[in-house]
Each structure stands twice: as structure tokens, then as C-alpha cells.
């Protein structure tokens, strides 16, 4: 929080002698600080317009001084890729030739997953999260490990709900989930020039539901800047599939790549896939959601087969 500024000291009051030197004439005298009313009628609306413009500019900049939008919600992007220099984060981990990042960057595409498929994937998240949900603003559903936010904790939904799961999800749900994962994996492999077979799904891969409810635990504080490779050492490539629309379904909640003096933002759009190398070349955060509900699924990949996980299976 910025320190509060003290008000400027008051000017000294006029002395009694000065009061006595006032003219005794009754003629109206305009003091030098009095402003003609006609000028006020012109200046005040102009000042209000300037103030309104400044407020709008400030709101468009968003949290953290965002200055450039990489992908607007109204755009339909066949593919956009921005290459950035790789960080040294990967040097402290075992390298896998032909997979570990040598080419780093970030990409966005709206043509890998259709909006209809995004809606169907979102329904999987909604069904699963209907069984629980965080007391704070961020809820998680992990179909791989079974982790589900419930109140201020996590439970294993497969053990906690048992056979009830059979009535919540279907084999078609899990098949669609696997198919979407495979297409995202192929997109990443093609963008970075690596073999799709060298990538392995890794944990955590999960659905997220975020709203404006006040955080109750540290798990609800999703808005802090972080590096995926530092948080999860297994991550080499991170992707997000957005399942709701910025400004239609929620306000705030944009994805922000943190860059000194020129943050870059991605505006979520149902079916949009954002992907990037997981090192500190892609330090990022999510803006706080101010209203509505934001749905997404994070799908992470590793080059290390020892850190790979299997697709969820409906049994």
C-alpha cells in the first residue's frame, strides 16, 4: 500500500491589521481568485470528459499495468506464436534431447477446439464441481488424481463419492477429455518443433472455476505471479483451454505474461488454447475475477517419462 500523503499546511490567516485596511466602499469588488461563471460552464464539462477518459484508460490497462493484448476476446485466431529467449531454469533439470525446450515462447489458437467442444468440456467441470467447491473463490477438479475442492480442503472424489461418480460422469465425457488433451499435445509439439511422442502428460492437470468470492485459504489466492517450472519441476510445457468468455461470463480474470514495462495479456474465449514453455521466460499471473465465473482447464506436459501420468479412465 502506498504511504498516505499529508495535506499541505494551511496558509496563515490574515492579521487584524489587514482586516482594518479593507476599503470601506460598498462597490462590488471581484476577488482575483473568483472565476467567471461563463468560463466555469465551459471548463467543468471539459474537465469531466478528461477525467472520464483517464478512468477509462486506467480500466483498460487493468491490474498490473497491462499495456498490450496478445489475443482479444473477439478475435478468431488460427494461430499466433511469439518466440522469447529461454531462461536458465531448464539447466537445473535433466534434459531430454529433442524435447526439453531449446526454442521458447508462447502461442494462442482458436481453431484446435471448437466452442461446442469447449461447452461440453465445461459441462464436465460443472458436474464434477457440483459435488463440492471451495469456500473461497477458486475451486479445482482433477480427474487424474481425483482431487476436488470441498470447503477449505481437498478430497479424493473417487473414494469420497464412490459409485455415485457413475451417475455424474459418462464414458463419453472421459473420451472427449482424452481427445482434447491429444489435440492440445499435438499443437504444442508442432509449435515447438518436437515429436509429439516425446511429450508426456504430467500433474497437476486440472479444471479450475474462479469467481469473486473472497479467498479463505492460500489455495484460493490464484492471482500471484509465478513460474510453472519453479512451482512444479516436472512442467516443461503448459497449456490452458478456456471454457468461458471474458466480459460475457466474467470480468477480470485475464491471463497476464509479466514483462517489465510491457505486460502482455490473453483475453479468455471459450475454445481458445494458450500454451507456453514453463520456465521464467513466461512469468505469469491471472487477474482477480471481479464478477461472474471463469472456467478453464490446465493441461501440463513434461519431457521426463518418469513424471508422466495416464489419462483418466471411467470405470
SEVO-7631 format. One record per residue (C-alpha): residue number from 1; x, y, z. Coordinates in Angstrom, 1 decimal. Layout:
% residues N
+-------+--------+--------+--------+
! torti !      x !      y !      z !
+-------+--------+--------+--------+
!   NUM !      X !      Y !      Z !
...
+-------+--------+--------+--------+
% end
This chain:
% residues 315
+-------+--------+--------+--------+
! torti !      x !      y !      z !
+-------+--------+--------+--------+
!     1 !    0.0 !    0.0 !    0.0 !
!     2 !    1.4 !    3.5 !   -0.9 !
!     3 !    2.1 !    5.7 !    2.1 !
!     4 !   -0.5 !    8.4 !    2.7 !
!     5 !    0.4 !   11.9 !    1.9 !
!     6 !    0.0 !   14.6 !    4.5 !
!     7 !   -2.1 !   17.5 !    3.4 !
!     8 !   -0.3 !   20.8 !    2.6 !
!     9 !   -0.1 !   23.2 !    5.6 !
!    10 !   -2.8 !   25.8 !    5.8 !
!    11 !   -1.9 !   29.3 !    4.7 !
!    12 !   -1.7 !   31.7 !    7.7 !
!    13 !   -4.8 !   33.6 !    8.5 !
!    14 !   -4.9 !   37.4 !    7.7 !
!    15 !   -3.9 !   39.6 !   10.5 !
!    16 !   -6.2 !   42.1 !   12.2 !
!    17 !   -4.3 !   45.0 !   10.7 !
!    18 !   -5.0 !   43.7 !    7.3 !
!    19 !   -8.7 !   43.5 !    8.1 !
!    20 !   -8.7 !   47.1 !    9.1 !
!    21 !   -7.1 !   48.1 !    5.8 !
!    22 !  -10.1 !   46.8 !    3.8 !
!    23 !  -11.8 !   49.6 !    1.7 !
!    24 !  -15.0 !   50.9 !    3.2 !
!    25 !  -16.6 !   51.3 !   -0.3 !
!    26 !  -19.7 !   49.2 !   -0.8 !
!    27 !  -18.9 !   48.8 !   -4.5 !
!    28 !  -18.7 !   45.1 !   -5.5 !
!    29 !  -15.1 !   44.0 !   -6.0 !
!    30 !  -14.3 !   40.7 !   -7.6 !
!    31 !  -11.5 !   38.9 !   -5.8 !
!    32 !   -8.6 !   37.7 !   -8.0 !
!    33 !   -9.4 !   34.0 !   -7.2 !
!    34 !  -13.1 !   34.3 !   -8.3 !
!    35 !  -13.6 !   32.6 !  -11.7 !
!    36 !  -16.1 !   34.0 !  -14.2 !
!    37 !  -19.2 !   31.8 !  -14.3 !
!    38 !  -19.1 !   31.6 !  -18.1 !
!    39 !  -15.7 !   30.0 !  -18.0 !
!    40 !  -16.8 !   27.6 !  -15.3 !
!    41 !  -19.7 !   26.5 !  -17.5 !
!    42 !  -17.2 !   25.6 !  -20.3 !
!    43 !  -14.4 !   24.2 !  -18.2 !
!    44 !  -16.2 !   21.9 !  -15.9 !
!    45 !  -17.8 !   19.7 !  -18.6 !
!    46 !  -14.4 !   19.6 !  -20.3 !
!    47 !  -12.7 !   18.5 !  -17.1 !
!    48 !  -15.3 !   15.9 !  -16.5 !
!    49 !  -14.7 !   14.5 !  -20.0 !
!    50 !  -10.9 !   14.4 !  -19.4 !
!    51 !  -11.4 !   12.6 !  -16.1 !
!    52 !  -13.8 !   10.1 !  -17.6 !
!    53 !  -11.2 !    9.4 !  -20.3 !
!    54 !   -8.5 !    8.9 !  -17.7 !
!    55 !  -10.7 !    6.5 !  -15.8 !
!    56 !  -11.5 !    4.5 !  -18.9 !
!    57 !   -7.8 !    4.4 !  -19.9 !
!    58 !   -7.0 !    3.1 !  -16.4 !
!    59 !   -9.6 !    0.4 !  -16.6 !
!    60 !   -8.3 !   -0.7 !  -19.9 !
!    61 !   -4.8 !   -1.0 !  -18.6 !
!    62 !   -6.1 !   -3.4 !  -16.0 !
!    63 !   -4.3 !   -4.9 !  -13.0 !
!    64 !   -0.5 !   -4.7 !  -13.1 !
!    65 !   -0.2 !   -2.1 !  -15.8 !
!    66 !   -1.1 !   -4.3 !  -18.8 !
!    67 !   -0.2 !   -2.5 !  -21.9 !
!    68 !   -0.6 !   -4.9 !  -24.8 !
!    69 !   -3.3 !   -7.5 !  -25.6 !
!    70 !   -1.9 !  -10.6 !  -27.4 !
!    71 !   -5.3 !  -12.1 !  -28.1 !
!    72 !   -8.6 !  -10.1 !  -27.9 !
!    73 !  -11.8 !  -12.0 !  -27.0 !
!    74 !  -13.4 !  -11.0 !  -30.3 !
!    75 !  -10.6 !  -12.4 !  -32.4 !
!    76 !  -10.7 !  -15.8 !  -34.1 !
!    77 !   -7.0 !  -16.7 !  -34.2 !
!    78 !   -5.9 !  -19.6 !  -36.5 !
!    79 !   -2.6 !  -19.4 !  -34.6 !
!    80 !   -0.3 !  -16.8 !  -33.1 !
!    81 !    3.2 !  -17.6 !  -31.8 !
!    82 !    5.7 !  -15.3 !  -30.1 !
!    83 !    9.2 !  -16.6 !  -29.6 !
!    84 !   11.1 !  -15.4 !  -26.5 !
!    85 !   14.6 !  -16.3 !  -25.2 !
!    86 !   14.7 !  -19.4 !  -23.0 !
!    87 !   15.6 !  -18.9 !  -19.3 !
!    88 !   18.2 !  -21.0 !  -17.5 !
!    89 !   15.5 !  -22.8 !  -15.4 !
!    90 !   15.8 !  -26.0 !  -17.6 !
!    91 !   19.6 !  -26.3 !  -16.9 !
!    92 !   18.9 !  -27.4 !  -13.4 !
!    93 !   16.8 !  -30.3 !  -14.6 !
!    94 !   17.6 !  -33.4 !  -16.6 !
!    95 !   17.4 !  -32.6 !  -20.3 !
!    96 !   15.8 !  -34.8 !  -22.9 !
!    97 !   17.2 !  -34.2 !  -26.3 !
!    98 !   14.6 !  -33.3 !  -28.9 !
!    99 !   12.1 !  -32.3 !  -26.2 !
!   100 !   13.5 !  -30.1 !  -23.5 !
!   101 !   12.9 !  -26.5 !  -24.5 !
!   102 !   15.6 !  -25.0 !  -26.8 !
!   103 !   13.0 !  -22.9 !  -28.5 !
!   104 !   10.9 !  -21.0 !  -26.0 !
!   105 !    7.8 !  -18.8 !  -26.5 !
!   106 !    4.0 !  -18.6 !  -26.1 !
!   107 !    1.2 !  -19.3 !  -28.5 !
!   108 !   -2.6 !  -18.9 !  -28.9 !
!   109 !   -5.0 !  -20.6 !  -31.2 !
!   110 !   -8.8 !  -20.7 !  -31.6 !
!   111 !   -9.0 !  -23.4 !  -34.2 !
!   112 !   -7.9 !  -26.6 !  -32.3 !
!   113 !  -11.0 !  -26.9 !  -30.1 !
!   114 !  -14.5 !  -25.8 !  -31.2 !
!   115 !  -16.7 !  -23.7 !  -29.0 !
!   116 !  -19.2 !  -26.6 !  -28.9 !
!   117 !  -16.5 !  -28.9 !  -27.6 !
!   118 !  -15.5 !  -26.3 !  -25.1 !
!   119 !  -19.1 !  -26.1 !  -23.8 !
!   120 !  -19.2 !  -29.9 !  -23.5 !
!   121 !  -15.8 !  -29.9 !  -21.6 !
!   122 !  -17.1 !  -27.2 !  -19.4 !
!   123 !  -20.2 !  -29.3 !  -18.5 !
!   124 !  -17.7 !  -32.0 !  -17.2 !
!   125 !  -16.2 !  -29.4 !  -14.9 !
!   126 !  -19.6 !  -28.2 !  -13.8 !
!   127 !  -20.8 !  -31.7 !  -13.0 !
!   128 !  -17.7 !  -32.5 !  -11.0 !
!   129 !  -17.6 !  -29.3 !   -9.1 !
!   130 !  -21.3 !  -29.6 !   -8.2 !
!   131 !  -20.1 !  -32.2 !   -5.8 !
!   132 !  -18.1 !  -29.7 !   -3.8 !
!   133 !  -16.4 !  -26.4 !   -4.4 !
!   134 !  -14.1 !  -24.2 !   -2.4 !
!   135 !  -15.4 !  -21.7 !    0.3 !
!   136 !  -13.1 !  -19.2 !   -1.4 !
!   137 !  -13.0 !  -18.0 !   -5.0 !
!   138 !  -11.0 !  -20.8 !   -6.6 !
!   139 !  -12.2 !  -24.4 !   -7.0 !
!   140 !  -10.2 !  -27.3 !   -8.5 !
!   141 !  -11.3 !  -30.6 !  -10.1 !
!   142 !   -8.5 !  -33.1 !  -11.1 !
!   143 !   -9.9 !  -36.1 !  -12.9 !
!   144 !   -6.5 !  -37.8 !  -12.8 !
!   145 !   -5.8 !  -37.8 !   -9.1 !
!   146 !   -9.4 !  -37.3 !   -8.0 !
!   147 !   -8.6 !  -34.1 !   -6.1 !
!   148 !  -11.7 !  -31.9 !   -5.6 !
!   149 !  -12.1 !  -28.7 !   -3.6 !
!   150 !  -14.6 !  -29.1 !   -0.8 !
!   151 !  -14.8 !  -26.2 !    1.6 !
!   152 !  -11.3 !  -25.4 !    2.8 !
!   153 !   -9.8 !  -28.7 !    1.9 !
!   154 !   -9.5 !  -31.3 !   -0.9 !
!   155 !  -11.0 !  -34.8 !   -1.1 !
!   156 !  -10.5 !  -37.7 !   -3.5 !
!   157 !  -13.8 !  -37.7 !   -5.3 !
!   158 !  -13.4 !  -41.3 !   -6.4 !
!   159 !  -13.1 !  -42.5 !   -2.8 !
!   160 !  -15.3 !  -39.9 !   -1.2 !
!   161 !  -18.3 !  -40.4 !   -3.5 !
!   162 !  -17.7 !  -44.0 !   -4.6 !
!   163 !  -20.3 !  -45.4 !   -7.0 !
!   164 !  -22.1 !  -42.1 !   -7.2 !
!   165 !  -19.4 !  -41.0 !   -9.7 !
!   166 !  -21.0 !  -43.4 !  -12.3 !
!   167 !  -24.1 !  -41.2 !  -12.2 !
!   168 !  -22.2 !  -37.9 !  -12.6 !
!   169 !  -19.8 !  -38.6 !  -15.5 !
!   170 !  -20.0 !  -40.8 !  -18.6 !
!   171 !  -17.6 !  -42.6 !  -20.8 !
!   172 !  -18.3 !  -40.0 !  -23.5 !
!   173 !  -17.1 !  -37.3 !  -21.1 !
!   174 !  -13.8 !  -39.0 !  -20.5 !
!   175 !  -13.3 !  -39.8 !  -24.2 !
!   176 !  -13.8 !  -36.2 !  -25.1 !
!   177 !  -11.4 !  -35.1 !  -22.4 !
!   178 !   -8.7 !  -37.5 !  -23.8 !
!   179 !   -9.3 !  -36.4 !  -27.3 !
!   180 !   -9.0 !  -32.7 !  -26.4 !
!   181 !   -5.8 !  -33.4 !  -24.5 !
!   182 !   -4.3 !  -35.2 !  -27.5 !
!   183 !   -5.1 !  -32.3 !  -29.8 !
!   184 !   -3.5 !  -29.8 !  -27.5 !
!   185 !   -0.4 !  -32.0 !  -27.2 !
!   186 !   -0.1 !  -32.1 !  -30.9 !
!   187 !   -0.5 !  -28.4 !  -31.2 !
!   188 !    2.4 !  -27.8 !  -28.7 !
!   189 !    4.6 !  -30.3 !  -30.4 !
!   190 !    4.1 !  -28.7 !  -33.8 !
!   191 !    4.6 !  -25.2 !  -32.5 !
!   192 !    7.9 !  -26.0 !  -30.8 !
!   193 !    9.2 !  -28.5 !  -33.4 !
!   194 !    9.4 !  -31.6 !  -31.2 !
!   195 !    8.0 !  -35.1 !  -31.5 !
!   196 !    4.5 !  -35.5 !  -30.1 !
!   197 !    5.6 !  -38.9 !  -28.7 !
!   198 !    8.3 !  -37.2 !  -26.6 !
!   199 !    5.7 !  -35.3 !  -24.5 !
!   200 !    4.0 !  -36.8 !  -21.5 !
!   201 !    1.0 !  -35.6 !  -19.7 !
!   202 !    2.1 !  -34.6 !  -16.2 !
!   203 !    0.5 !  -33.4 !  -12.9 !
!   204 !   -1.3 !  -31.4 !  -11.9 !
!   205 !   -3.6 !  -31.2 !  -14.9 !
!   206 !   -7.0 !  -29.9 !  -13.7 !
!   207 !  -10.2 !  -27.9 !  -14.2 !
!   208 !  -10.5 !  -24.5 !  -12.4 !
!   209 !  -13.5 !  -22.5 !  -11.5 !
!   210 !  -12.9 !  -18.9 !  -10.3 !
!   211 !  -15.3 !  -16.3 !   -9.1 !
!   212 !  -15.2 !  -13.1 !   -7.0 !
!   213 !  -15.7 !  -14.8 !   -3.6 !
!   214 !  -13.2 !  -13.7 !   -1.0 !
!   215 !  -10.2 !  -16.1 !   -0.5 !
!   216 !  -10.4 !  -18.3 !    2.5 !
!   217 !   -7.1 !  -20.2 !    2.2 !
!   218 !   -3.8 !  -19.8 !    0.3 !
!   219 !   -5.2 !  -22.2 !   -2.3 !
!   220 !   -7.8 !  -19.5 !   -3.2 !
!   221 !   -5.1 !  -16.9 !   -4.0 !
!   222 !   -4.7 !  -17.7 !   -7.6 !
!   223 !   -3.6 !  -14.1 !   -8.7 !
!   224 !    0.0 !  -14.2 !   -7.6 !
!   225 !    2.8 !  -14.1 !  -10.3 !
!   226 !    4.6 !  -17.4 !  -10.6 !
!   227 !    6.8 !  -19.6 !  -12.8 !
!   228 !    5.4 !  -23.1 !  -13.5 !
!   229 !    8.8 !  -24.7 !  -13.8 !
!   230 !    9.7 !  -23.4 !  -10.3 !
!   231 !    6.3 !  -24.4 !   -8.8 !
!   232 !    6.2 !  -27.8 !  -10.5 !
!   233 !    9.6 !  -29.0 !  -11.5 !
!   234 !    8.1 !  -31.6 !  -13.9 !
!   235 !    6.5 !  -28.9 !  -16.1 !
!   236 !    8.2 !  -28.2 !  -19.5 !
!   237 !    5.2 !  -27.0 !  -21.5 !
!   238 !    2.0 !  -25.5 !  -20.0 !
!   239 !   -1.4 !  -25.1 !  -21.8 !
!   240 !   -4.8 !  -23.7 !  -20.8 !
!   241 !   -8.0 !  -24.3 !  -22.6 !
!   242 !  -10.5 !  -21.6 !  -21.8 !
!   243 !  -14.1 !  -22.7 !  -21.3 !
!   244 !  -15.9 !  -19.3 !  -20.8 !
!   245 !  -15.8 !  -15.8 !  -22.3 !
!   246 !  -14.1 !  -12.7 !  -20.9 !
!   247 !  -16.7 !   -9.9 !  -20.4 !
!   248 !  -19.6 !  -12.2 !  -21.3 !
!   249 !  -19.3 !  -14.7 !  -18.5 !
!   250 !  -16.9 !  -12.9 !  -16.1 !
!   251 !  -15.0 !   -9.7 !  -15.6 !
!   252 !  -11.3 !   -9.5 !  -14.7 !
!   253 !   -9.6 !  -12.9 !  -14.9 !
!   254 !   -7.4 !  -12.2 !  -17.9 !
!   255 !   -4.1 !  -14.2 !  -18.2 !
!   256 !   -1.1 !  -11.9 !  -18.0 !
!   257 !    2.5 !  -12.6 !  -19.1 !
!   258 !    4.6 !  -10.4 !  -16.8 !
!   259 !    7.2 !   -8.3 !  -18.6 !
!   260 !    9.0 !   -5.3 !  -17.3 !
!   261 !    7.2 !   -2.2 !  -18.7 !
!   262 !    5.1 !   -4.1 !  -21.1 !
!   263 !    2.9 !   -6.9 !  -19.7 !
!   264 !    1.1 !   -9.0 !  -22.3 !
!   265 !   -2.5 !  -10.3 !  -21.7 !
!   266 !   -4.6 !  -13.0 !  -23.2 !
!   267 !   -8.4 !  -12.5 !  -23.0 !
!   268 !  -10.1 !  -15.8 !  -22.4 !
!   269 !  -12.6 !  -17.1 !  -25.1 !
!   270 !  -14.3 !  -20.5 !  -24.9 !
!   271 !  -12.3 !  -22.9 !  -27.1 !
!   272 !   -9.2 !  -20.7 !  -27.0 !
!   273 !   -5.9 !  -22.6 !  -26.3 !
!   274 !   -3.0 !  -20.7 !  -24.8 !
!   275 !    0.3 !  -22.6 !  -24.4 !
!   276 !    3.9 !  -21.7 !  -23.5 !
!   277 !    7.2 !  -23.0 !  -22.2 !
!   278 !    7.1 !  -23.3 !  -18.5 !
!   279 !   10.2 !  -21.5 !  -17.4 !
!   280 !   10.7 !  -18.0 !  -16.1 !
!   281 !   10.7 !  -16.6 !  -19.6 !
!   282 !    7.0 !  -16.9 !  -19.1 !
!   283 !    6.4 !  -15.5 !  -15.7 !
!   284 !    2.6 !  -15.0 !  -15.4 !
!   285 !   -0.4 !  -14.4 !  -13.3 !
!   286 !   -4.2 !  -14.3 !  -13.6 !
!   287 !   -6.1 !  -11.1 !  -12.8 !
!   288 !   -8.6 !  -11.3 !  -10.0 !
!   289 !  -12.1 !  -12.1 !  -11.2 !
!   290 !  -14.4 !   -9.2 !  -10.3 !
!   291 !  -17.8 !  -10.7 !  -11.3 !
!   292 !  -19.2 !  -13.9 !  -12.9 !
!   293 !  -17.4 !  -17.3 !  -13.2 !
!   294 !  -14.3 !  -18.2 !  -15.1 !
!   295 !  -13.8 !  -21.8 !  -16.2 !
!   296 !  -10.6 !  -23.3 !  -17.7 !
!   297 !   -8.6 !  -26.5 !  -17.8 !
!   298 !   -4.8 !  -26.5 !  -17.3 !
!   299 !   -3.0 !  -29.3 !  -19.2 !
!   300 !    0.7 !  -29.7 !  -18.5 !
!   301 !    3.3 !  -31.7 !  -20.3 !
!   302 !    6.8 !  -33.0 !  -19.3 !
!   303 !    9.7 !  -34.4 !  -21.3 !
!   304 !   10.6 !  -36.8 !  -18.5 !
!   305 !    8.7 !  -40.1 !  -18.8 !
!   306 !    9.2 !  -40.7 !  -15.1 !
!   307 !    6.9 !  -37.8 !  -14.4 !
!   308 !    4.2 !  -38.8 !  -16.8 !
!   309 !    0.6 !  -39.6 !  -15.8 !
!   310 !   -2.1 !  -41.6 !  -17.5 !
!   311 !   -5.4 !  -40.3 !  -18.9 !
!   312 !   -8.3 !  -40.7 !  -16.5 !
!   313 !  -10.4 !  -43.8 !  -17.1 !
!   314 !  -14.1 !  -44.1 !  -16.5 !
!   315 !  -14.8 !  -47.3 !  -14.5 !
+-------+--------+--------+--------+
% end
